[in-house]
Amino acid sequence: MSNMLHVSQPLADRPTLAEAVVEAMRDGIRHRTFVPEQTYSVQQVADLLGVSRSPVREGLLKLEEAGLVQFSRNRGFHVVLPRSRDIAEIFGVRLALEPAAAARVARRADAELLGSIRAAMEALRAAAATGDEATFWRHDRELHRLLLVGGGNPRAASIVAALRSTTALLGPPTSAGPRDLRQIGEEHAPIVAAVLAGDGDGAEAAMAAHLTSTGLLLVAQAEGTAVDHPDVQRIWDDVAG
């Protein structure tokens, strides 16, 4: 294991040390400091983060509940990356929440919210044009959050944020197929256009199409096969279709 652990935010910025450990572990998995093939100890993580073992255990138990780590008796723990069916389940939940939220926003959003959505789309395009992945994905998450919160369900926004944290462990979504940042960004354009036009049905259909496209690509990536392989569609239809 590398002796350097990438942490997106200082531990002190988190409400509790256990939550800081959870986020640091997610960063470590995402940046391949922790890999599924190896077994790690609580003490190793504590040493890397410079904290005691107690918050590390608490954080790891939260990750175990989320299915992202697995403990072995007297042997420590190892990382469990999302499998193809896990990904399909995640997108099944997102499909149950986000298209309907986009439709509600289109039908009732005020000028201030519509302005924020338009600005998020413009920022997404600007980041894609410069190839700035970190900024791109920040604006991508913000756009989806605005649509969920604007749809009247901030709890759904929290749920989707947690689900996206899990799929992000697989690496940048640009690695899940031939799409580049510009193409991914433009998948959002029909959603935003429909929302700004007050077209609820169009916004719902565009969001469903975007999530389905991304979900199928990630399932295929996890399966190690092409998106048009019958196994990919079978898994998708069984869980999210």
KAZI-V973963 format. One record per helix or strand of 3 or more residues. SS is the DSSP state (H for helix, E for strand). FROM is the first residue (numbers start at 1). LEN is the number of residues. Records with the same first field share a line. If there is no record, write none. Layout:
# KAZI-V973963
SS = FROM-LEN + FROM-LEN
This chain:
# KAZI-V973963
H = 11-3 + 17-14 + 42-8 + 53-13 + 84-25 + 111-20 + 133-18 + 154-17 + 173-3 + 181-7 + 189-8 + 200-24 + 230-10
E = 69-4 + 76-4
